[in-house]
Amino acid sequence: MMKMAQLLEALLQTMTSIHMRGFDMVKAAYTRKRRGCRTKRGRGPCLHLEKAYNKLMAQFFKSGSWRDRYSGGIPFYQGC
């Protein structure tokens, strides 16, 4: 479980702005790992994962890049 938390920490440090495709992939990976963590290992290891994910989301919303996709409150999907 620490590997996922370390991965999210590394993403936070290296990315200046989060592209939406990357954001969706990180969110899906976090959801999948969180579900497995809670059912198999208890609450302890999940705290590291949640802390890293919260930092990443804070950076995402501070950067303002969410406005590009969610302008007007309606999701904007690129591609097919």
MMTF fields as JSON, N, C-alpha, C and O atoms, coordinates in Angstrom:
{
  "mmtfVersion": "1.0.0",
  "mmtfProducer": "UNKNOWN",
  "numBonds": 319,
  "numAtoms": 320,
  "numGroups": 80,
  "numChains": 1,
  "numModels": 1,
  "chainsPerModel": [1],
  "groupsPerChain": [80],
  "chainIdList": ["A"],
  "bondAtomList": [4, 2, 8, 6, 12, 10, 16, 14, 20, 18, 24, 22, 28, 26, 32, 30, 36, 34, 40, 38, 44, 42, 48, 46, 52, 50, 56, 54, 60, 58, 64, 62, 68, 66, 72, 70, 76, 74, 80, 78, 84, 82, 88, 86, 92, 90, 96, 94, 100, 98, 104, 102, 108, 106, 112, 110, 116, 114, 120, 118, 124, 122, 128, 126, 132, 130, 136, 134, 140, 138, 144, 142, 148, 146, 152, 150, 156, 154, 160, 158, 164, 162, 168, 166, 172, 170, 176, 174, 180, 178, 184, 182, 188, 186, 192, 190, 196, 194, 200, 198, 204, 202, 208, 206, 212, 210, 216, 214, 220, 218, 224, 222, 228, 226, 232, 230, 236, 234, 240, 238, 244, 242, 248, 246, 252, 250, 256, 254, 260, 258, 264, 262, 268, 266, 272, 270, 276, 274, 280, 278, 284, 282, 288, 286, 292, 290, 296, 294, 300, 298, 304, 302, 308, 306, 312, 310, 316, 314],
  "bondOrderList": [1, 1, 1, 1, 1, 1, 1, 1, 1, 1, 1, 1, 1, 1, 1, 1, 1, 1, 1, 1, 1, 1, 1, 1, 1, 1, 1, 1, 1, 1, 1, 1, 1, 1, 1, 1, 1, 1, 1, 1, 1, 1, 1, 1, 1, 1, 1, 1, 1, 1, 1, 1, 1, 1, 1, 1, 1, 1, 1, 1, 1, 1, 1, 1, 1, 1, 1, 1, 1, 1, 1, 1, 1, 1, 1, 1, 1, 1, 1],
  "groupList": [{"groupName": "MET", "atomNameList": ["N", "CA", "C", "O"], "elementList": ["N", "C", "C", "O"], "formalChargeList": [0, 0, 0, 0], "bondAtomList": [1, 0, 2, 1, 3, 2], "bondOrderList": [1, 1, 2], "singleLetterCode": "M", "chemCompType": "L-PEPTIDE LINKING"}, {"groupName": "LYS", "atomNameList": ["N", "CA", "C", "O"], "elementList": ["N", "C", "C", "O"], "formalChargeList": [0, 0, 0, 0], "bondAtomList": [1, 0, 2, 1, 3, 2], "bondOrderList": [1, 1, 2], "singleLetterCode": "K", "chemCompType": "L-PEPTIDE LINKING"}, {"groupName": "ALA", "atomNameList": ["N", "CA", "C", "O"], "elementList": ["N", "C", "C", "O"], "formalChargeList": [0, 0, 0, 0], "bondAtomList": [1, 0, 2, 1, 3, 2], "bondOrderList": [1, 1, 2], "singleLetterCode": "A", "chemCompType": "L-PEPTIDE LINKING"}, {"groupName": "GLN", "atomNameList": ["N", "CA", "C", "O"], "elementList": ["N", "C", "C", "O"], "formalChargeList": [0, 0, 0, 0], "bondAtomList": [1, 0, 2, 1, 3, 2], "bondOrderList": [1, 1, 2], "singleLetterCode": "Q", "chemCompType": "L-PEPTIDE LINKING"}, {"groupName": "LEU", "atomNameList": ["N", "CA", "C", "O"], "elementList": ["N", "C", "C", "O"], "formalChargeList": [0, 0, 0, 0], "bondAtomList": [1, 0, 2, 1, 3, 2], "bondOrderList": [1, 1, 2], "singleLetterCode": "L", "chemCompType": "L-PEPTIDE LINKING"}, {"groupName": "GLU", "atomNameList": ["N", "CA", "C", "O"], "elementList": ["N", "C", "C", "O"], "formalChargeList": [0, 0, 0, 0], "bondAtomList": [1, 0, 2, 1, 3, 2], "bondOrderList": [1, 1, 2], "singleLetterCode": "E", "chemCompType": "L-PEPTIDE LINKING"}, {"groupName": "THR", "atomNameList": ["N", "CA", "C", "O"], "elementList": ["N", "C", "C", "O"], "formalChargeList": [0, 0, 0, 0], "bondAtomList": [1, 0, 2, 1, 3, 2], "bondOrderList": [1, 1, 2], "singleLetterCode": "T", "chemCompType": "L-PEPTIDE LINKING"}, {"groupName": "SER", "atomNameList": ["N", "CA", "C", "O"], "elementList": ["N", "C", "C", "O"], "formalChargeList": [0, 0, 0, 0], "bondAtomList": [1, 0, 2, 1, 3, 2], "bondOrderList": [1, 1, 2], "singleLetterCode": "S", "chemCompType": "L-PEPTIDE LINKING"}, {"groupName": "ILE", "atomNameList": ["N", "CA", "C", "O"], "elementList": ["N", "C", "C", "O"], "formalChargeList": [0, 0, 0, 0], "bondAtomList": [1, 0, 2, 1, 3, 2], "bondOrderList": [1, 1, 2], "singleLetterCode": "I", "chemCompType": "L-PEPTIDE LINKING"}, {"groupName": "HIS", "atomNameList": ["N", "CA", "C", "O"], "elementList": ["N", "C", "C", "O"], "formalChargeList": [0, 0, 0, 0], "bondAtomList": [1, 0, 2, 1, 3, 2], "bondOrderList": [1, 1, 2], "singleLetterCode": "H", "chemCompType": "L-PEPTIDE LINKING"}, {"groupName": "ARG", "atomNameList": ["N", "CA", "C", "O"], "elementList": ["N", "C", "C", "O"], "formalChargeList": [0, 0, 0, 0], "bondAtomList": [1, 0, 2, 1, 3, 2], "bondOrderList": [1, 1, 2], "singleLetterCode": "R", "chemCompType": "L-PEPTIDE LINKING"}, {"groupName": "GLY", "atomNameList": ["N", "CA", "C", "O"], "elementList": ["N", "C", "C", "O"], "formalChargeList": [0, 0, 0, 0], "bondAtomList": [1, 0, 2, 1, 3, 2], "bondOrderList": [1, 1, 2], "singleLetterCode": "G", "chemCompType": "PEPTIDE LINKING"}, {"groupName": "PHE", "atomNameList": ["N", "CA", "C", "O"], "elementList": ["N", "C", "C", "O"], "formalChargeList": [0, 0, 0, 0], "bondAtomList": [1, 0, 2, 1, 3, 2], "bondOrderList": [1, 1, 2], "singleLetterCode": "F", "chemCompType": "L-PEPTIDE LINKING"}, {"groupName": "ASP", "atomNameList": ["N", "CA", "C", "O"], "elementList": ["N", "C", "C", "O"], "formalChargeList": [0, 0, 0, 0], "bondAtomList": [1, 0, 2, 1, 3, 2], "bondOrderList": [1, 1, 2], "singleLetterCode": "D", "chemCompType": "L-PEPTIDE LINKING"}, {"groupName": "VAL", "atomNameList": ["N", "CA", "C", "O"], "elementList": ["N", "C", "C", "O"], "formalChargeList": [0, 0, 0, 0], "bondAtomList": [1, 0, 2, 1, 3, 2], "bondOrderList": [1, 1, 2], "singleLetterCode": "V", "chemCompType": "L-PEPTIDE LINKING"}, {"groupName": "TYR", "atomNameList": ["N", "CA", "C", "O"], "elementList": ["N", "C", "C", "O"], "formalChargeList": [0, 0, 0, 0], "bondAtomList": [1, 0, 2, 1, 3, 2], "bondOrderList": [1, 1, 2], "singleLetterCode": "Y", "chemCompType": "L-PEPTIDE LINKING"}, {"groupName": "CYS", "atomNameList": ["N", "CA", "C", "O"], "elementList": ["N", "C", "C", "O"], "formalChargeList": [0, 0, 0, 0], "bondAtomList": [1, 0, 2, 1, 3, 2], "bondOrderList": [1, 1, 2], "singleLetterCode": "C", "chemCompType": "L-PEPTIDE LINKING"}, {"groupName": "PRO", "atomNameList": ["N", "CA", "C", "O"], "elementList": ["N", "C", "C", "O"], "formalChargeList": [0, 0, 0, 0], "bondAtomList": [1, 0, 2, 1, 3, 2], "bondOrderList": [1, 1, 2], "singleLetterCode": "P", "chemCompType": "L-PEPTIDE LINKING"}, {"groupName": "ASN", "atomNameList": ["N", "CA", "C", "O"], "elementList": ["N", "C", "C", "O"], "formalChargeList": [0, 0, 0, 0], "bondAtomList": [1, 0, 2, 1, 3, 2], "bondOrderList": [1, 1, 2], "singleLetterCode": "N", "chemCompType": "L-PEPTIDE LINKING"}, {"groupName": "TRP", "atomNameList": ["N", "CA", "C", "O"], "elementList": ["N", "C", "C", "O"], "formalChargeList": [0, 0, 0, 0], "bondAtomList": [1, 0, 2, 1, 3, 2], "bondOrderList": [1, 1, 2], "singleLetterCode": "W", "chemCompType": "L-PEPTIDE LINKING"}],
  "groupTypeList": [0, 0, 1, 0, 2, 3, 4, 4, 5, 2, 4, 4, 3, 6, 0, 6, 7, 8, 9, 0, 10, 11, 12, 13, 0, 14, 1, 2, 2, 15, 6, 10, 1, 10, 10, 11, 16, 10, 6, 1, 10, 11, 10, 11, 17, 16, 4, 9, 4, 5, 1, 2, 15, 18, 1, 4, 0, 2, 3, 12, 12, 1, 7, 11, 7, 19, 10, 13, 10, 15, 7, 11, 11, 8, 17, 12, 15, 3, 11, 16],
  "groupIdList": [1, 2, 3, 4, 5, 6, 7, 8, 9, 10, 11, 12, 13, 14, 15, 16, 17, 18, 19, 20, 21, 22, 23, 24, 25, 26, 27, 28, 29, 30, 31, 32, 33, 34, 35, 36, 37, 38, 39, 40, 41, 42, 43, 44, 45, 46, 47, 48, 49, 50, 51, 52, 53, 54, 55, 56, 57, 58, 59, 60, 61, 62, 63, 64, 65, 66, 67, 68, 69, 70, 71, 72, 73, 74, 75, 76, 77, 78, 79, 80],
  "secStructList": [7, 2, 2, 2, 2, 2, 2, 2, 2, 2, 2, 2, 2, 2, 7, 1, 1, 7, 7, 2, 2, 2, 2, 2, 2, 2, 2, 2, 2, 2, 2, 2, 2, 2, 2, 2, 2, 2, 2, 2, 6, 7, 1, 2, 2, 2, 2, 2, 2, 2, 2, 2, 2, 2, 2, 2, 2, 2, 2, 2, 2, 2, 2, 6, 6, 2, 2, 2, 2, 1, 4, 4, 4, 1, 7, 7, 7, 7, 7, 7],
  "xCoordList": [0.825, 0.0, 0.867, 0.473, 2.015, 2.894, 3.35, 3.633, 3.423, 3.839, 2.865, 3.292, 1.569, 0.579, 0.689, 0.597, 0.884, 1.032, 2.287, 2.271, 3.368, 4.598, 4.424, 4.974, 3.675, 3.402, 2.629, 2.951, 1.614, 0.831, 1.672, 1.514, 2.566, 3.462, 4.379, 4.607, 4.904, 5.785, 5.038, 5.583, 3.795, 2.993, 2.775, 2.826, 2.536, 2.317, 3.548, 3.431, 4.717, 5.949, 6.347, 6.901, 6.083, 6.581, 5.615, 6.047, 4.34, 3.373, 3.042, 2.681, 3.164, 2.782, 1.312, 0.639, 0.819, -0.612, -1.071, -0.363, -2.237, -2.743, -3.634, -4.613, -3.286, -4.146, -5.308, -5.151, -6.446, -7.652, -7.559, -8.087, -6.916, -6.803, -5.998, -6.359, -4.917, -4.113, -4.887, -4.763, -5.68, -6.496, -7.481, -7.642, -8.133, -9.096, -8.422, -8.984, -7.222, -6.507, -6.079, -6.179, -5.602, -5.198, -6.401, -6.319, -7.519, -8.729, -9.217, -9.618, -9.187, -9.618, -8.684, -9.14, -7.382, -6.421, -6.594, -6.533, -6.809, -7.017, -8.262, -8.231, -9.336, -10.584, -10.407, -10.885, -9.724, -9.491, -8.611, -8.918, -7.517, -6.608, -7.26, -7.045, -8.049, -8.716, -9.701, -9.781, -10.434, -11.401, -10.691, -11.135, -9.598, -8.834, -8.17, -8.072, -7.721, -7.046, -8.007, -7.651, -9.18, -10.147, -10.658, -10.972, -10.747, -11.276, -10.205, -10.519, -8.95, -7.903, -7.015, -6.663, -6.649, -5.59, -6.025, -5.204, -7.239, -7.659, -7.457, -7.211, -7.558, -7.563, -6.168, -5.982, -5.195, -3.865, -3.187, -2.856, -2.966, -2.282, -3.059, -2.469, -4.365, -5.174, -4.882, -5.072, -4.428, -4.178, -3.098, -3.219, -2.04, -0.98, -1.514, -1.194, -2.316, -2.898, -3.824, -3.758, -4.678, -5.621, -4.91, -5.318, -3.853, -3.1, -2.453, -2.522, -1.829, -1.198, -2.239, -2.011, -3.368, -4.422, -4.998, -5.272, -5.183, -5.701, -4.739, -5.173, -3.441, -2.451, -2.526, -2.453, -2.671, -2.749, -3.984, -3.904, -5.122, -6.35, -6.275, -6.791, -5.637, -5.473, -4.644, -4.965, -3.582, -2.749, -3.548, -3.411, -4.367, -5.189, -6.135, -6.253, -6.812, -7.774, -7.104, -7.658, -5.933, -5.201, -4.688, -4.623, -4.323, -3.762, -4.805, -4.455, -6.076, -7.13, -7.368, -8.189, -6.665, -6.838, -8.197, -8.619, -8.89, -10.227, -11.206, -12.213, -10.924, -11.83, -11.873, -12.89, -10.763, -10.709, -11.741, -12.375, -11.902, -12.806, -14.209, -15.187, -14.317, -15.612, -16.119, -16.753, -15.851, -16.334, -17.849, -18.413, -18.487, -19.936, -20.599, -21.819, -19.82, -20.375, -20.739, -21.243, -20.488, -20.816, -19.509, -18.633, -19.351, -18.11, -17.855, -18.777, -16.613, -16.188, -15.272, -14.179, -15.688, -14.906, -14.229, -14.866, -12.938, -12.179, -12.016, -11.761, -12.157, -11.989, -13.27, -14.322, -13.166, -14.341, -14.539, -15.481],
  "yCoordList": [-1.191, 0.0, 1.251, 2.279, 1.173, 2.334, 2.729, 3.901, 1.768, 2.097, 3.068, 3.998, 2.874, 3.774, 5.156, 6.157, 5.225, 6.518, 7.222, 8.433, 6.479, 7.073, 7.531, 8.56, 6.789, 7.186, 8.497, 9.385, 8.619, 9.849, 11.026, 12.14, 10.797, 11.855, 12.307, 13.504, 11.355, 11.686, 12.473, 13.417, 12.089, 12.839, 14.271, 15.206, 14.432, 15.762, 16.638, 17.816, 16.074, 16.846, 17.173, 18.244, 16.292, 16.492, 17.221, 17.851, 17.151, 17.762, 19.181, 19.411, 20.117, 21.489, 21.72, 22.449, 21.117, 21.169, 19.778, 19.061, 19.408, 18.065, 18.1, 18.845, 17.292, 17.167, 16.258, 15.347, 16.488, 15.785, 14.276, 13.509, 13.852, 12.405, 11.78, 10.719, 12.427, 11.946, 12.004, 11.115, 13.043, 13.189, 12.044, 11.477, 11.701, 10.6, 9.273, 8.451, 9.059, 7.821, 7.734, 6.671, 8.843, 8.867, 8.625, 7.874, 9.261, 9.094, 7.647, 7.106, 7.024, 5.63, 4.699, 3.773, 4.943, 4.108, 4.273, 3.297, 5.5, 5.746, 5.026, 4.402, 5.108, 4.46, 2.952, 2.326, 2.377, 0.932, 0.507, -0.471, 1.241, 0.9, 1.125, 0.343, 2.177, 2.469, 1.361, 0.943, 0.899, -0.174, -1.446, -2.097, -1.797, -2.979, -2.827, -3.788, -1.637, -1.368, -1.514, -2.093, -1.012, -1.055, -2.459, -2.796, -3.278, -4.624, -5.603, -6.558, -5.39, -6.363, -5.993, -6.865, -4.738, -4.379, -3.53, -3.241, -3.136, -2.266, -0.805, -0.453, 0.038, 1.478, 2.106, 3.125, 1.532, 2.132, 2.479, 3.646, 1.52, 1.821, 2.786, 3.456, 2.858, 3.75, 5.219, 6.068, 5.521, 6.917, 7.535, 8.692, 6.78, 7.296, 7.566, 8.584, 6.657, 6.802, 8.012, 8.795, 8.17, 9.288, 10.629, 11.612, 10.678, 11.922, 12.357, 13.529, 11.416, 11.735, 12.161, 13.102, 11.48, 11.817, 13.199, 13.966, 13.52, 14.838, 15.944, 17.007, 15.709, 16.7, 16.903, 18.028, 15.802, 15.874, 16.638, 17.453, 16.384, 17.084, 18.566, 19.412, 18.881, 20.285, 21.017, 22.148, 20.383, 20.981, 21.169, 22.191, 20.205, 20.27, 21.462, 22.202, 21.653, 22.741, 24.097, 25.109, 24.143, 25.402, 25.873, 27.075, 24.931, 25.3, 25.92, 26.64, 25.65, 26.217, 25.456, 25.875, 24.34, 23.592, 22.914, 22.522, 22.768, 22.17, 23.051, 22.561, 24.344, 25.266, 24.983, 25.216, 24.48, 24.191, 23.143, 23.25, 22.149, 21.061, 21.277, 20.87, 21.897, 22.045, 23.485, 23.945, 24.185, 25.554, 25.552, 24.82, 26.352, 26.415, 25.273, 25.126, 24.457, 23.348, 22.136, 21.148, 22.197, 21.073, 20.405, 21.08, 19.103, 18.435, 18.543, 18.442, 18.748, 18.875, 17.7, 17.61, 16.806, 15.619, 15.784, 16.14, 15.524, 15.616, 14.225, 13.271, 14.103, 12.807, 12.004, 12.48, 10.779, 9.904, 9.105, 8.317],
  "zCoordList": [0.0, 0.0, 0.0, -0.55, 0.598, 0.637, -0.765, -1.013, -1.681, -3.039, -3.687, -4.37, -3.491, -4.079, -3.466, -4.176, -2.161, -1.502, -2.001, -2.224, -2.178, -2.689, -4.128, -4.522, -4.905, -6.283, -6.328, -7.117, -5.487, -5.453, -4.972, -5.472, -4.003, -3.536, -4.673, -4.85, -5.441, -6.556, -7.626, -8.197, -7.899, -8.866, -8.405, -9.205, -7.128, -6.578, -6.754, -7.093, -6.528, -6.604, -8.036, -8.283, -8.974, -10.334, -11.255, -12.22, -10.983, -11.894, -11.457, -10.303, -12.364, -12.049, -12.34, -11.61, -13.381, -13.655, -14.058, -14.766, -13.613, -13.864, -15.099, -15.154, -16.079, -17.249, -16.888, -16.075, -17.466, -17.05, -17.264, -16.459, -18.303, -18.51, -17.384, -16.876, -16.993, -15.874, -14.571, -13.729, -14.406, -13.202, -13.078, -11.997, -14.161, -14.143, -13.822, -13.099, -14.353, -14.086, -12.626, -12.013, -12.066, -10.659, -9.763, -8.791, -10.092, -9.285, -9.318, -8.288, -10.484, -10.596, -9.827, -9.155, -9.925, -9.196, -7.696, -6.949, -7.255, -5.825, -5.319, -4.259, -6.059, -5.651, -5.547, -4.601, -6.519, -6.527, -5.347, -4.665, -5.107, -4.014, -2.66, -1.734, -2.532, -1.265, -0.907, 0.248, -1.88, -1.651, -1.192, -0.246, -1.852, -1.465, -0.112, 0.651, 0.183, 1.451, 2.622, 3.648, 2.483, 3.581, 3.846, 4.988, 2.815, 3.024, 3.489, 4.199, 3.106, 3.399, 4.581, 5.375, 4.715, 5.643, 6.825, 7.695, 6.887, 7.976, 7.642, 6.488, 8.64, 8.421, 8.379, 7.713, 9.063, 9.184, 7.872, 7.659, 6.982, 5.726, 4.827, 3.98, 5.008, 4.177, 4.462, 3.591, 5.658, 6.009, 5.132, 4.73, 4.828, 3.956, 2.555, 1.942, 2.068, 0.739, 0.679, -0.268, 1.673, 1.688, 1.826, 1.208, 2.627, 2.806, 1.488, 1.118, 0.787, -0.494, -1.527, -2.286, -1.558, -2.513, -2.218, -3.141, -0.949, -0.588, -0.993, -1.436, -0.849, -1.285, -2.794, -3.29, -3.507, -4.96, -5.415, -6.333, -4.785, -5.142, -4.778, -5.509, -3.658, -3.284, -4.33, -4.696, -4.813, -5.852, -7.136, -7.809, -7.474, -8.676, -8.627, -9.603, -7.496, -7.409, -7.241, -7.67, -6.629, -6.511, -7.864, -8.119, -8.734, -10.033, -10.953, -11.888, -10.699, -11.528, -12.82, -13.636, -13.024, -14.267, -14.351, -15.439, -13.23, -13.249, -14.003, -14.513, -14.079, -14.785, -16.28, -16.933, -16.819, -18.249, -18.644, -19.694, -17.816, -18.164, -17.614, -18.241, -16.478, -15.828, -15.87, -14.92, -16.94, -17.039, -17.162, -17.975, -16.371, -16.388, -15.654, -15.716, -14.959, -14.2, -15.028, -14.494, -16.341, -17.215, -17.639, -18.18, -17.411, -17.799, -19.298, -20.107, -19.645, -21.029, -21.345, -20.785, -22.222, -22.53, -23.874, -24.865, -23.898, -25.128, -25.708, -24.972, -26.987, -27.636, -27.638, -27.213, -28.122, -28.223, -26.975, -26.889]
}
